[in-house]
Amino acid sequence: GVDVSDCAFVIRFNKFNTTKSHIQGSGRARDENAEIYYFDNHPEEEENKAKRLDQVAKDQDLQLSEKERHRRRLASTKSRPGIYPFHPGDSEVNFFNCLQIVYEYCAKTMGQ
């Protein structure tokens, strides 16, 4: 999405099914006094779910060990023939350069 620092309100026309979607959508409202409107979800329920998600994220008993984080990091960058890394022509798209590629694409398409 587009980052608008003085966004004063967000309107959610369609139903969303995940707490993550609520957090991301409400996060668009950057202004200190911003308001968020829901047409198909209940705001109180979504806020309660977001608070619960935050509690779970901060629960020390559920955190991965450094060893497990390292193992998962390696597994996420492991080569998968035909899928990852992607080789269109003579180039390579991988975990480390994909974000820069997206930024460059957006800058070119938006004329920046």
Secondary structure, DSSP 8 states (H G I E B T S, - for coil): ----TT--EEEE-S----HHHHHHHHTT--STT-EEEESSS-HHHHHHHHHHHHHHHH-GGG---HHHHHHHHHHHTS-BTTTBSB--TT--B-TTTHHHHHHHHHHHHTT-
